[in-house]
Amino acid sequence: MNSSFAIDSVGIFDQNFNQIFVKARSIKVDVKEESKVMEHPVESGATITDHRVILPTQIEISFILASSDYLDVYREIRQNYLDASLLVVQTWAGVYENQLIASLPHQENPEMFSTLTVALTFRQVQFVVPQYGVVPRRKSNSSTVNRGMQQGTTATQSSDKGSTLHNIIGRRL
């Protein structure tokens, strides 16, 4: 038997970098690092591409859980799914942080000799840090700064002028 089958091709870690799901054996890893390319038509009929948006990384990992401990491992996986735990996924090609278990499908097949097949989908959580700065102020608006709530005045209607809308409509009739 080849000893490379006992080596993990992927490791799942918590935020303290403690390995979890240790007894789950990965059989397939599919990493999707994608972007959305922004395309815009122009008057000539051509399409221009001016920028792209990098989408969150998505990782699909298929695991086999051995019959001797699949209940405990599945409970651990499910608890991390329910808790929305942020995890770190390490593959041979890279380390992917802030991964959340997005889906937890599994197959129960009697032909698999008392094992459980789980196909986890991880999705990257991206955090946005707001940036604050001084907003430029127009000199013409400076008199309205720090005045607080103002009470409006009631409009008066002049009998000889009427409203502008009334004058426009009245002339057309």
Secondary structure, DSSP 8 states (H G I E B T S, - for coil): --GGGGS-SEEEE-TT--EESTTEEEEEEEEE--EEEEEEE-TTS-EEEEEEEE---EEEEEEEE-TTTHHHHHHHHHHHHHHT--EEEEESS-EEEEEEEEE--EE--GGGSS-EEEEEEEEE--------------GGGGGGTT------------TTT--HHHHHHHHH-
